[in-house]
Amino acid sequence: MPILEADPWRLQYFEGIACPEAVRVPTEDGDAWQWFPTHRWVYDKLRVAESQDFRCGPHGLEPPAYPVFSKPVFNMRGMGIGSRIIRTAREYKANQRPGHIWMPLLEGEHVSTDVAVVNGVPQWQRHSIGKALDGGMFDYWVVLAETRPAIEAYLTDWIRRHLPDYSGMMNFETIGAKIIEVHLRFADQWPDLYGGRPWVESLIGLYEKGTWSYDDSVRRDGYSVVLFGGHGLQYAHPPKDLLEEIRATPGVESVQITFHEDRPPSWHAMPPGGFRLAIVNTFDLELGMRMRERLALSFWSTQQLTPAKARRTRTESSAGE
């Protein structure tokens, strides 16, 4: 499929839509890195920070003040792996890592923005915000109908200055309207909430012809409701008849079961707080919550514990001390 999708649960958004074989549309950072060598520097988080005149540098150089935010220069797997706040010089000395950088600890709204770009000029922008949980997890995402003028102006200026010859999709993460991450792709978790088939057809046209034609004059808030389970379990997919029933429920746009049941849990990139099991996309948040509950009950009835290493009790661990 020219729209190269690594996650089989997201193929549903692109199936049955004509796409020329010569057109390649990335949904994964690894593919975007290979296909856009001139522009892949945007995955270098130090260069992105420097492009905004942030006080920043690699580990090994002392920050001028604290706190700072520390993260890997490159992270192609996402999920905030290796990122942390460093609050003191002592903490910095104890947590220096090769290939990591420090930058300002930004404040403000954390927003994910998809942008369609033609020759360095944004043609379309759509913003999403998440209701965060502990451990890097999210309860749900809201795909906003409203605009974010400050973010849109900032991104437009940044793209015009730094990517004047780029055409394609981009995804930005911002905090307080400042860029923290850039990707040469879009968020493939909710194309149905962007507009479904007409939106995907415009996406293909962007990579095939270098044009953007999607009519986005009518927008609604959309919701991507996420179900997490605990780590250390070998989960099974819910019964097919249950999935078919939920997908057929009026108001449910799509359901994703977001893991491979035939692979070890450790092979999946997941946040530290939990293992992502499923996503329900809808324009009705209350409905999405109800469908998530049904999926949760199904998972809890089918899960199997993986073998765990025996833990020493407090008495055993103190006996030799």
PAZAPA-4460 file (N, C-alpha, C; in steps of 0.05 Angstrom, whole numbers, plus 32768, in hexadecimal, padded with zeros to 4 digits):
% residues 321
    n_x    n_y    n_z   ca_x   ca_y   ca_z    c_x    c_y    c_z   seq   type   mol
   8011   7FE8   8000   8000   8000   8000   8012   8019   8000     1      M     A
   800E   802B   7FED   801F   8043   7FEC   801E   8054   8006     2      P     A
   8007   8054   8014   8006   8060   802E   8011   804A   8041     3      I     A
   802A   804C   8048   8038   8037   8056   8031   8039   8074     4      L     A
   8023   8025   807E   8019   8025   8099   8023   800C   80A7     5      E     A
   8033   8011   80BD   803F   7FFB   80CB   802B   7FED   80DE     6      A     A
   8016   7FFC   80E7   8003   7FF2   80FA   7FEA   7FE8   80EC     7      D     A
   7FE6   7FCD   80EB   7FCF   7FC3   80DC   7FB4   7FCD   80E5     8      P     A
   7FB2   7FD5   80FE   7F98   7FDF   8108   7F91   7FFB   80FD     9      W     A
   7FA4   8007   80EE   7F9E   8021   80E2   7F9B   8020   80C4    10      R     A
   7F9E   8009   80B8   7F9A   8006   809B   7F7D   800C   8094    11      L     A
   7F6B   8009   80A7   7F4E   800E   80A1   7F49   802A   8097    12      Q     A
   7F5A   803D   809D   7F55   8059   8095   7F5D   805D   8078    13      Y     A
   7F6C   804B   806C   7F77   804F   8051   7F6E   803A   803C    14      F     A
   7F62   8025   8046   7F5A   800F   8033   7F44   8019   8020    15      E     A
   7F46   8010   8007   7F31   8016   7FF4   7F33   8032   7FE8    16      G     A
   7F48   8041   7FEE   7F4C   805C   7FE3   7F64   805B   7FCF    17      I     A
   7F5F   8063   7FB6   7F73   8060   7FA1   7F8B   8071   7FA7    18      A     A
   7FA2   8065   7FA4   7FBC   8073   7FA8   7FD0   8068   7F94    19      C     A
   7FDB   8079   7F83   7FEE   806F   7F6F   8006   8061   7F7C    20      P     A
   800F   804C   7F6F   8025   803C   7F7B   803E   804C   7F7F    21      E     A
   8043   8060   7F6F   805B   8070   7F71   805A   8084   7F88    22      A     A
   8043   8089   7F93   8040   809C   7FA9   8045   808F   7FC4    23      V     A
   8056   809A   7FD4   805C   808F   7FEE   8054   80A3   8003    24      R     A
   8042   809B   8015   8039   80AD   802B   8042   80A0   8045    25      V     A
   8053   80AE   8054   805D   80A2   806D   8049   80A6   8084    26      P     A
   8047   8091   8094   8039   8093   80AE   804C   808D   80C5    27      T     A
   8064   8084   80BF   8078   807D   80D3   8090   808F   80D0    28      E     A
   809C   8096   80E6   80B4   80A8   80E5   80CB   809B   80D6    29      D     A
   80CE   8080   80D9   80E4   8073   80CB   80E2   8075   80AD    30      G     A
   80CA   8073   80A2   80C6   8076   8085   80CB   8093   807D    31      D     A
   80C0   80A5   808C   80C4   80C2   8086   80E2   80C9   8086    32      A     A
   80F1   80BE   8098   810E   80C3   809A   811B   80BA   8080    33      W     A
   8114   80A2   8076   8121   8098   805E   8118   80A6   8045    34      Q     A
   80FF   80AE   8043   80F4   80B9   802B   80F9   80D7   8028    35      W     A
   80FF   80E5   803D   8104   8102   803C   811F   8109   8048    36      F     A
   8135   8100   803C   814F   8104   8048   8156   8122   804B    37      P     A
   814C   8133   8039   8153   814F   803B   8147   815C   8053    38      T     A
   8130   8152   805C   8120   815F   8071   8121   8150   808B    39      H     A
   812E   8139   808C   812C   8128   80A4   813B   8134   80BC    40      R     A
   8149   814A   80B8   8157   8157   80CE   8143   8160   80E4    41      W     A
   8129   8162   80DD   8115   816A   80F1   8112   8156   8107    42      V     A
   811C   813D   8104   811B   812A   8119   8131   812E   812E    43      Y     A
   8143   8140   8128   8159   8147   813A   814E   815C   814D    44      D     A
   8148   8154   8166   813B   8167   8178   814C   817E   8181    45      K     A
   8167   817A   8180   8179   8190   8186   8177   81A5   8171    46      L     A
   8177   819D   8157   8174   81B1   8142   815A   81BF   8142    47      R     A
   8144   81B1   8149   812A   81BE   814B   812A   81D2   8161    48      V     A
   8136   81CC   8178   8138   81DF   818E   8149   81F7   8186    49      A     A
   8160   81F2   8179   8171   8208   8171   8163   821A   815D    50      E     A
   8152   820E   814C   8144   821E   8137   8131   8232   8144    51      S     A
   812A   822E   815D   8118   8241   816C   8127   8252   8180    52      Q     A
   8142   8251   817E   8153   8261   8190   814F   825A   81AE    53      D     A
   8149   8240   81B3   8148   8237   81CF   8164   8235   81DA    54      F     A
   8166   8239   81F4   817E   8231   8202   817E   8213   8204    55      R     A
   8191   8206   81F8   8190   81E9   81F7   81AC   81DE   81F1    56      C     A
   81B0   81C4   81F5   81CA   81B9   81EF   81CA   819B   81F5    57      G     A
   81DF   818D   81ED   81E2   8171   81F3   81EA   816C   8210    58      P     A
   81E3   8154   821A   81ED   814D   8234   820C   814E   8234    59      H     A
   8217   8158   8249   8234   815D   824A   823A   817B   824C    60      G     A
   8227   818B   8242   8228   81A8   8246   8215   81AF   825C    61      L     A
   821E   81C1   826D   820E   81C9   8284   81F8   81DD   827D    62      E     A
   81DE   81D7   8283   81C9   81EA   827F   81CE   8203   8290    63      P     A
   81C6   821B   8286   81CB   8233   8295   81B8   8236   82AD    64      P     A
   81A1   8228   82AC   818E   822A   82C2   817D   8211   82C2    65      A     A
   816F   820C   82D8   815D   81F5   82DB   8142   81FF   82E3    66      Y     A
   812C   81EF   82DE   812C   81D4   82D2   8130   81D5   82B4    67      P     A
   8137   81BE   82A8   8138   81BB   828B   8129   81A1   8284    68      V     A
   8124   819E   826A   8118   8185   8261   812D   8176   8251    69      F     A
   8130   815C   8257   8144   814B   824B   8136   8136   823A    70      S     A
   8141   8131   8222   8136   811C   8210   814B   8113   81FC    71      K     A
   8147   80FC   81EF   815A   80F3   81DB   815A   8107   81C3    72      P     A
   8171   8109   81B6   8172   8119   819D   815F   810D   8188    73      V     A
   815F   80F2   8186   814E   80E4   8173   813D   80D0   8183    74      F     A
   8124   80CE   817C   8113   80B9   8187   80FE   80B2   8172    75      N     A
   8103   809D   8164   80F2   8095   814E   80DA   8083   8157    76      M     A
   80DA   807B   8170   80C4   806A   817A   80AF   807A   8189    77      R     A
   80B4   8093   8190   80A0   80A3   819D   809B   809C   81BA    78      G     A
   8084   80A2   81C4   807B   809C   81DF   808B   80AB   81F4    79      M     A
   809B   80BF   81ED   80AA   80CE   8201   80C0   80BE   820E    80      G     A
   80CA   80A9   8200   80DE   8097   820B   80F8   80A7   8212    81      I     A
   8102   80A5   822A   811B   80B1   8232   8119   80CE   8239    82      G     A
   8101   80DA   823A   80FD   80F6   8241   80F8   80FA   825F    83      S     A
   8101   8110   826A   80FC   8115   8286   8102   8133   828C    84      R     A
   80F8   813C   82A2   80FE   8156   82AD   8116   8153   82BF    85      I     A
   8129   8166   82BD   8140   8167   82CF   813F   8181   82DD    86      I     A
   813E   8180   82F8   8138   8198   8308   8151   81A5   8315    87      R     A
   8167   8197   8317   817E   81A2   8325   8198   8199   8317    88      T     A
   81AE   81A7   831D   81C8   819F   8311   81D0   8184   831B    89      A     A
   81CA   817E   8334   81D1   8163   833F   81C2   814D   8330    90      R     A
   81A8   8152   832A   8199   813E   831B   81A3   813C   82FF    91      E     A
   81AC   8152   82F3   81B7   8151   82D8   81D0   8140   82D7    92      Y     A
   81E2   8144   82EB   81FB   8134   82EC   81F5   8117   82EE    93      K     A
   81E0   8110   82FC   81DA   80F3   8300   81CB   80E7   82E9    94      A     A
   81C1   80F7   82D7   81B0   80EC   82C1   81BA   80F4   82A5    95      N     A
   81D3   80FA   82A2   81DD   8100   8288   81DE   80E6   8277    96      Q     A
   81D6   80E8   825E   81D5   80D1   824C   81E0   80D9   8231    97      R     A
   81EF   80C7   8225   81F8   80CC   8209   81E0   80CF   81F7    98      P     A
   81E2   80E2   81E4   81CC   80E5   81D0   81B4   80F3   81DB    99      G     A
   81B6   8100   81F2   819F   810F   81FD   81A5   812D   81FD   100      H     A
   8190   813D   81FD   8193   815A   81FE   8182   8165   8215   101      I     A
   8188   817E   821B   8177   818D   822E   816D   81A6   8220   102      W     A
   8155   81AF   8228   8149   81C6   821C   8136   81D3   8231   103      M     A
   812A   81EA   822C   8119   81F6   8240   8101   81E4   8247   104      P     A
   80F8   81E5   8260   80E0   81D8   8268   80C9   81EB   8262   105      L     A
   80BB   81E6   824C   80A7   81F8   8242   808D   81F5   8252   106      L     A
   807D   820A   8253   8063   820A   8260   804E   8212   824C   107      E     A
   8035   8208   8251   801F   820F   8240   8011   81F6   8235   108      G     A
   7FFE   81FA   8223   7FEF   81E5   8219   7FFF   81D3   8206   109      E     A
   7FFD   81B9   820A   800B   81A5   81FA   7FF8   819C   81E3   110      H     A
   8000   81A2   81CB   7FEF   819E   81B3   7FFD   818E   819E   111      V     A
   7FEF   817C   8191   7FF9   816E   817A   7FEB   8179   8161   112      S     A
   7FFB   8181   814D   7FF0   818E   8135   7FF9   8181   811C   113      T     A
   7FE6   8179   810B   7FEC   816F   80F0   7FEA   8186   80DD   114      D     A
   7FFD   8187   80CA   7FFE   819D   80B7   8003   8191   809B   115      V     A
   7FF2   8199   8088   7FF7   8193   806B   8007   81AA   805F   116      A     A
   801E   81A4   8053   8030   81B8   804A   8035   81B5   802C   117      V     A
   8034   81CB   801D   803A   81CB   8000   8050   81E0   7FFC   118      V     A
   8067   81D7   7FF3   807E   81E9   7FEE   8083   81FC   8005   119      N     A
   8084   81F1   801D   808A   8201   8035   8074   8212   803F   120      G     A
   805C   820F   8035   8046   8220   803E   802F   820E   8049   121      V     A
   8028   8211   8062   8012   8201   806D   7FF8   8207   805F   122      P     A
   7FE9   81F2   8058   7FCF   81F4   804B   7FB8   81EC   805E   123      Q     A
   7FBF   81DD   8072   7FAA   81D3   8085   7FB8   81CC   809F   124      W     A
   7FAA   81D3   80B5   7FB5   81CB   80CF   7F9D   81C2   80E1   125      Q     A
   7FA3   81AD   80F1   7F8E   81A3   8103   7F9C   819B   811D   126      R     A
   7F8F   81A2   8133   7F9C   819F   814D   7F8E   818A   815F   127      H     A
   7F9E   817D   8170   7F93   8169   8182   7FA0   816D   819D   128      S     A
   7F90   8169   81B2   7F9A   816A   81CD   7F92   8151   81DC   129      I     A
   7FA3   8148   81EF   7F9D   8130   81FD   7F97   8135   821B   130      G     A
   7F86   8124   8226   7F81   8124   8243   7F95   8111   824F   131      K     A
   7FAA   811B   825B   7FC0   810B   8263   7FBA   80FB   827D   132      A     A
   7FC6   80E4   827F   7FC6   80D4   8297   7FE3   80D1   82A0   133      L     A
   7FE8   80C4   82B6   8003   80C0   82BF   8012   80AC   82AD   134      D     A
   802C   80AD   82AE   803C   8099   82A0   803C   809B   8282   135      G     A
   8038   80B4   8278   8038   80B7   825B   8020   80AE   824C   136      G     A
   800A   80A8   825B   7FF2   809E   824E   7FDE   80B5   824A   137      M     A
   7FCA   80AF   8239   7FB4   80C2   8234   7F99   80B5   8237   138      F     A
   7F87   80C2   8244   7F6B   80B8   8246   7F5D   80BA   822B   139      D     A
   7F60   80D1   821E   7F55   80D4   8203   7F61   80ED   81F7   140      Y     A
   7F5F   80EF   81DD   7F68   8106   81CD   7F4F   8114   81C2   141      W     A
   7F51   812E   81C0   7F3C   813E   81B3   7F48   814A   8199   142      V     A
   7F3D   8142   8183   7F44   814E   8169   7F33   8167   8166   143      V     A
   7F3F   817E   816A   7F30   8197   816D   7F25   81A2   8153   144      L     A
   7F0C   81AB   8155   7F00   81BA   813F   7F0B   81D6   813D   145      A     A
   7F11   81E2   8154   7F1B   81FE   8155   7F38   8200   814C   146      E     A
   7F3F   8218   8146   7F5B   821D   813D   7F6B   8226   8156   147      T     A
   7F85   8227   8152   7F98   8231   8165   7FA9   8246   8157   148      R     A
   7FA0   825F   8155   7FAD   8273   8144   7FCB   8277   814B   149      P     A
   7FD2   8277   8164   7FEE   827C   816C   8000   8265   8162   150      A     A
   7FF6   824D   8165   8006   8236   815B   8008   8236   813D   151      I     A
   7FF2   823C   812F   7FF2   823C   8112   8004   8251   8107   152      E     A
   8005   8268   8113   8017   827D   8109   8034   8276   810E   153      A     A
   803A   826A   8125   8055   8262   812C   805F   824C   8119   154      Y     A
   804E   8238   8115   8056   8222   8103   8059   822B   80E6   155      L     A
   8047   823C   80DD   8049   8247   80C2   8063   8255   80BD   156      T     A
   806B   8266   80D0   8084   8274   80CE   809C   8261   80CE   157      D     A
   809B   824E   80E1   80B2   823B   80E3   80B5   822A   80CA   158      W     A
   809F   8220   80BF   80A0   8210   80A7   80AA   8220   808F   159      I     A
   80A0   8238   808C   80A9   8249   8076   80C7   824E   8077   160      R     A
   80D2   8252   808F   80EE   8259   8092   8100   8240   808F   161      R     A
   80F7   8229   8099   8109   8212   809C   8104   81FC   8087   162      H     A
   80EC   81FB   807C   80E5   81E6   8069   80D8   81F1   8050   163      L     A
   80E4   8205   8042   80D7   8213   802C   80D2   8201   8014   164      P     A
   80DF   81EA   8011   80DC   81D9   7FFA   80CE   81BF   8001   165      D     A
   80C2   81BD   8019   80B5   81A4   8021   8097   81A4   801A   166      Y     A
   808E   818D   8010   8071   8188   800C   806A   816D   8018   167      S     A
   8055   816D   8028   804D   8154   8035   8041   815B   8050   168      G     A
   803B   8146   805F   802F   814A   807A   8045   814D   808F   169      M     A
   803F   815C   80A4   8050   815F   80BB   803F   815D   80D4   170      M     A
   804C   8153   80E9   803F   8153   8103   8052   8161   8117   171      N     A
   8047   8174   8126   8056   8183   8139   804A   817E   8155   172      F     A
   805B   817D   8169   8053   817E   8184   805D   8199   818F   173      E     A
   804B   81A8   819C   8052   81C2   81A7   8049   81C4   81C4   174      T     A
   8058   81D3   81D3   8050   81DB   81EE   8052   81F9   81F0   175      I     A
   803C   8206   81F6   803C   8223   81F7   8042   822F   81DC   176      G     A
   8039   8222   81C6   803D   822B   81AB   805B   822B   81A2   177      A     A
   806C   821B   81B0   8087   8217   81A9   808B   81FA   81A1   178      K     A
   809C   81F5   818D   809F   81DA   8182   80B1   81C9   8194   179      I     A
   80A8   81B1   819B   80B9   819E   81A9   80C0   8186   8198   180      I     A
   80AF   817F   8185   80B5   8168   8173   80A9   816E   8157   181      E     A
   80B7   8163   8143   80AD   8165   8127   80AF   8149   811A   182      V     A
   809A   8143   810A   809A   8129   80FC   8091   812F   80DF   183      H     A
   809D   8120   80CC   8095   8122   80B0   8080   810E   80A9   184      L     A
   806A   8110   80B7   8053   80FE   80B4   803B   810B   80C2   185      R     A
   8024   80FD   80C2   800D   8107   80D0   8006   80F3   80E7   186      F     A
   7FF3   80FA   80F8   7FEA   80E8   810D   7FD5   80D5   8101   187      A     A
   7FDE   80BC   80FD   7FCC   80A8   80F0   7FB9   809B   8103   188      D     A
   7FB5   80A6   811B   7FA2   809B   812E   7F86   80A3   8128   189      Q     A
   7F81   80B9   8119   7F66   80C3   8116   7F60   80CF   80FA   190      W     A
   7F68   80C4   80E4   7F60   80CF   80CA   7F42   80D1   80C7   191      P     A
   7F33   80BE   80D4   7F16   80BE   80D2   7F0A   80D7   80DF   192      D     A
   7F18   80E1   80F4   7F0E   80F9   8102   7F16   8113   80F3   193      L     A
   7F29   8111   80E1   7F30   8128   80D0   7F1C   812B   80B9   194      Y     A
   7F10   8115   80B1   7EFE   8117   809A   7EFC   80FE   808A   195      G     A
   7F09   80E9   8092   7F06   80CF   8085   7F10   80CE   8069   196      G     A
   7F01   80C2   8057   7F0A   80BD   803C   7F12   80D7   802D   197      R     A
   7F02   80ED   802E   7F0A   8105   8020   7F24   8110   802A   198      P     A
   7F29   810E   8044   7F42   8118   804E   7F5A   8107   8044   199      W     A
   7F56   80EC   8044   7F6C   80DB   803A   7F71   80DF   801D   200      V     A
   7F5C   80E4   800D   7F60   80EA   7FF1   7F70   8103   7FED   201      E     A
   7F6B   8118   7FFD   7F7B   8130   7FFC   7F98   812B   8005   202      S     A
   7F9B   8119   8019   7FB6   8111   8021   7FC6   8105   800A   203      L     A
   7FB9   80F3   7FFC   7FC7   80E6   7FE5   7FCD   80FB   7FD0   204      I     A
   7FBB   810D   7FCB   7FC0   8122   7FB7   7FD8   8134   7FBF   205      G     A
   7FDC   8138   7FD9   7FF2   8147   7FE2   800D   813B   7FDA   206      L     A
   800F   8121   7FDD   8028   8113   7FD6   802A   810D   7FB8   207      Y     A
   8013   810A   7FAB   8014   8104   7F8E   8018   811D   7F7D   208      E     A
   8009   8132   7F84   8009   814A   7F72   8014   8163   7F80   209      K     A
   8019   8162   7F9A   8022   817A   7FA8   800C   818E   7FAC   210      G     A
   7FF3   8185   7FAF   7FDD   8197   7FB3   7FCD   818D   7FCC   211      T     A
   7FBD   819F   7FD7   7FAC   8199   7FEE   7F90   81A3   7FE7   212      W     A
   7F7C   8191   7FE7   7F61   8198   7FDD   7F4B   8193   7FF2   213      S     A
   7F51   818A   800A   7F3D   8183   801D   7F2D   819B   8027   214      Y     A
   7F12   8199   8025   7F00   81AE   802F   7EFB   81A9   804D   215      D     A
   7F07   81B9   805E   7F05   81B5   807A   7EF3   81CB   8087   216      D     A
   7EDF   81D4   8078   7ECF   81EA   8082   7EBC   81E2   8098   217      S     A
   7EB6   81C8   809A   7EA4   81BE   80AF   7EB4   81AB   80C1   218      V     A
   7EB8   81B4   80DA   7EC7   81A4   80ED   7EB7   819E   8106   219      R     A
   7EBE   8187   8112   7EB2   8180   812C   7EC9   8176   813E   220      R     A
   7EC6   817A   8158   7ED9   816E   816A   7ED6   814F   8168   221      D     A
   7EEC   8142   8166   7EED   8125   8166   7EFC   811A   817E   222      G     A
   7EF7   8101   8185   7F03   80F6   819D   7F0F   80DB   8197   223      Y     A
   7F28   80D7   81A0   7F36   80BE   819D   7F3A   80B3   81B9   224      S     A
   7F2A   80A0   81C1   7F29   8096   81DD   7F3A   807D   81DF   225      V     A
   7F4D   807E   81F2   7F62   806A   81F3   7F5E   8058   820B   226      V     A
   7F63   803E   8207   7F62   802A   821D   7F7E   801F   8222   227      L     A
   7F87   8022   823B   7FA0   8017   8243   7F9C   8000   8257   228      F     A
   7FAE   7FED   8256   7FAF   7FD8   826A   7FCB   7FD9   8278   229      G     A
   7FCE   7FC6   828B   7FE8   7FC5   8299   7FFD   7FB8   8288   230      G     A
   8016   7FBE   828F   802D   7FB1   8282   8030   7F95   828E   231      H     A
   803E   7F84   827F   8045   7F69   8289   8030   7F54   8283   232      G     A
   801C   7F5A   8272   8007   7F47   826C   8008   7F41   824E   233      L     A
   8001   7F28   8247   7FFF   7F20   822B   7FE1   7F21   8224   234      Q     A
   7FD9   7F37   8217   7FBD   7F3B   8211   7FB4   7F2D   81F8   235      Y     A
   7F9B   7F25   81F7   7F8E   7F1A   81DF   7F7B   7F2F   81D4   236      A     A
   7F77   7F2F   81BA   7F64   7F41   81AE   7F47   7F3A   81B7   237      H     A
   7F36   7F4E   81B8   7F1A   7F48   81BF   7F0D   7F37   81A9   238      P     A
   7EF7   7F2A   81B0   7EE8   7F1A   819B   7EE0   7F2B   8183   239      P     A
   7EE1   7F1F   816C   7EDB   7F2E   8153   7EBE   7F37   8153   240      K     A
   7EAC   7F27   815E   7E90   7F30   815E   7E8B   7F49   816F   241      D     A
   7E9A   7F4B   8185   7E98   7F63   8195   7EA3   7F7B   8186   242      L     A
   7EB9   7F78   8179   7EC5   7F8E   8169   7EB2   7F97   8153   243      L     A
   7EA6   7F84   8145   7E93   7F8B   8130   7E7B   7F99   813B   244      E     A
   7E72   7F91   8153   7E5A   7F9E   815F   7E61   7FBB   8167   245      E     A
   7E78   7FBF   8172   7E80   7FDA   817A   7E84   7FEC   8162   246      I     A
   7E91   7FE1   814D   7E96   7FF1   8135   7E7C   7FF9   8127   247      R     A
   7E68   7FE8   812A   7E4E   7FED   811D   7E3C   8000   812E   248      A     A
   7E45   8007   8146   7E35   8019   8157   7E34   8035   814B   249      T     A
   7E1C   8040   8147   7E1A   805C   813C   7E2A   806F   814D   250      P     A
   7E3B   807F   8140   7E4C   8093   814D   7E68   808A   8151   251      G     A
   7E6E   8070   814E   7E89   8066   8150   7E95   8068   8134   252      V     A
   7EAB   8077   8132   7EB8   807A   8118   7ECC   8063   8112   253      E     A
   7EDA   805A   8126   7EED   8044   8122   7EF6   8039   813D   254      S     A
   7F00   8021   813C   7F0C   8013   8154   7F27   8008   814B   255      V     A
   7F3C   800D   815B   7F56   8002   8156   7F5E   7FF1   816E   256      Q     A
   7F67   7FD8   8168   7F73   7FC7   817C   7F91   7FCA   8178   257      I     A
   7F9F   7FD7   818A   7FB9   7FE3   8184   7FD1   7FD3   818C   258      T     A
   7FD0   7FB9   8189   7FE7   7FA8   818F   7FE5   7F8E   817F   259      F     A
   7FFB   7F80   817D   7FFD   7F66   8170   7FFB   7F51   8186   260      H     A
   7FE6   7F41   8185   7FE3   7F2D   819A   7FF6   7F16   8198   261      E     A
   8003   7F13   8181   8017   7EFD   817D   8033   7F06   8182   262      D     A
   8037   7F1E   818D   8052   7F27   8193   8055   7F2D   81B1   263      R     A
   806D   7F2B   81BC   8070   7F31   81D8   806A   7F4E   81DE   264      P     A
   805E   7F54   81F5   8058   7F70   81FB   8070   7F83   81FA   265      P     A
   8088   7F79   8200   809F   7F89   8200   80A8   7F93   81E4   266      S     A
   809C   7F87   81CF   80A3   7F8F   81B4   8093   7FA8   81AC   267      W     A
   8080   7FB0   81BB   8070   7FC7   81B5   807B   7FE0   81C3   268      H     A
   807B   7FF7   81B4   8083   8010   81C0   806B   801B   81D0   269      A     A
   806D   801C   81EA   8058   8025   81FC   8062   8038   8211   270      M     A
   8051   804A   821B   805A   805C   8231   805F   804C   824A   271      P     A
   806E   8057   825D   8074   8048   8275   805C   8042   8286   272      P     A
   8047   8052   8284   8030   804E   8295   801D   8037   828E   273      G     A
   801E   802E   8276   800B   8019   826E   800F   800F   8252   274      G     A
   8000   7FFA   824B   8001   7FED   8231   7FE7   7FF5   8222   275      F     A
   7FEA   8002   820B   7FD3   800C   81FC   7FC5   7FF4   81EE   276      R     A
   7FAB   7FF1   81F4   7F9C   7FDA   81E9   7F8A   7FE2   81D2   277      L     A
   7F7C   7FF8   81D4   7F68   7FFE   81C0   7F63   801C   81BF   278      A     A
   7F57   8025   81A9   7F4F   8041   81A5   7F34   8041   8198   279      I     A
   7F22   8052   81A2   7F08   8056   8196   7F06   8073   818C   280      V     A
   7F02   8077   8172   7EFF   8091   8166   7EE1   8097   8163   281      N     A
   7ED9   80B0   816B   7EBD   80B7   816A   7EBB   80D5   816C   282      T     A
   7EA3   80E0   8165   7E9D   80FC   8169   7E8D   8100   8183   283      F     A
   7E88   80EA   8192   7E78   80EB   81AA   7E89   80DF   81C1   284      D     A
   7E93   80F0   81D2   7EA6   80E7   81E7   7E99   80D3   81F9   285      L     A
   7E80   80D8   8202   7E73   80C6   8214   7E6F   80AA   8208   286      E     A
   7E69   80A9   81EE   7E66   8090   81E0   7E82   8082   81DF   287      L     A
   7E97   8091   81DA   7EB1   8085   81D9   7EB9   8079   81F3   288      G     A
   7EB2   8086   8209   7EB8   807B   8224   7EA9   8061   8229   289      M     A
   7E90   8060   8220   7E80   8047   8224   7E8C   8030   8214   290      R     A
   7E93   8036   81FB   7E9F   8020   81EB   7EBA   8017   81F6   291      M     A
   7EC9   802A   8201   7EE3   8022   820D   7EDE   8010   8225   292      R     A
   7EC9   8015   8234   7EC3   8004   824B   7EBC   7FE8   8242   293      E     A
   7EAD   7FE5   822C   7EA7   7FCB   8222   7EC0   7FBC   821A   294      R     A
   7ED2   7FCA   820D   7EEB   7FBD   8205   7EFB   7FB5   821D   295      L     A
   7EFC   7FC7   8231   7F0B   7FC1   8249   7F02   7FA7   8256   296      A     A
   7EE7   7FA4   8259   7EDC   7F8C   8265   7EE4   7F73   8255   297      L     A
   7EE5   7F76   823B   7EED   7F5F   822A   7F0B   7F58   822F   298      S     A
   7F1C   7F6C   8230   7F38   7F66   8235   7F3D   7F59   8250   299      F     A
   7F30   7F63   8264   7F35   7F58   827F   7F2C   7F3B   8281   300      W     A
   7F19   7F33   8270   7F10   7F17   8271   7F21   7F04   8260   301      S     A
   7F33   7F0F   824F   7F43   7EFE   823D   7F61   7F00   8242   302      T     A
   7F6A   7F12   8254   7F87   7F16   8258   7F93   7EFD   8265   303      Q     A
   7FAD   7EF9   8260   7FBC   7EE4   826D   7FD5   7EF1   8279   304      Q     A
   7FDC   7EE9   8291   7FF4   7EF2   829D   800C   7EE5   8290   305      L     A
   8021   7EF5   828A   803A   7EEA   8280   804A   7EE0   8298   306      T     A
   805B   7ECC   8292   806C   7EC3   82A8   807C   7ED9   82B5   307      P     A
   807D   7EDB   82CF   808B   7EF0   82DD   80A1   7EE4   82EE   308      A     A
   80B8   7EF2   82EF   80CD   7EE9   8300   80C5   7EEB   831D   309      K     A
   80CD   7ED7   832D   80C7   7ED7   8349   80D5   7EEE   8357   310      A     A
   80C6   7EFC   8368   80D1   7F12   8377   80D8   7F09   8393   311      R     A
   80EE   7F12   839E   80F5   7F0C   83B9   80E3   7F1D   83CC   312      R     A
   80DA   7F10   83E1   80CA   7F1E   83F5   80DD   7F30   8405   313      T     A
   80D0   7F42   8415   80E0   7F54   8426   80F2   7F44   8439   314      R     A
   80E6   7F2E   8444   80F6   7F1E   8457   810E   7F11   8449   315      T     A
   8109   7F07   8430   811F   7EFA   8421   8135   7F0E   841A   316      E     A
   812C   7F26   8411   8140   7F3A   8409   814F   7F46   8420   317      S     A
   8144   7F45   8438   8152   7F50   844F   8163   7F3C   845D   318      S     A
   8160   7F22   8457   816D   7F0D   8466   818B   7F0F   8464   319      A     A
   8196   7F17   844D   81B3   7F18   844A   81BE   7F33   844E   320      G     A
   81AE   7F46   8457   81B8   7F62   845A   81C4   7F67   8475   321      E     A
***
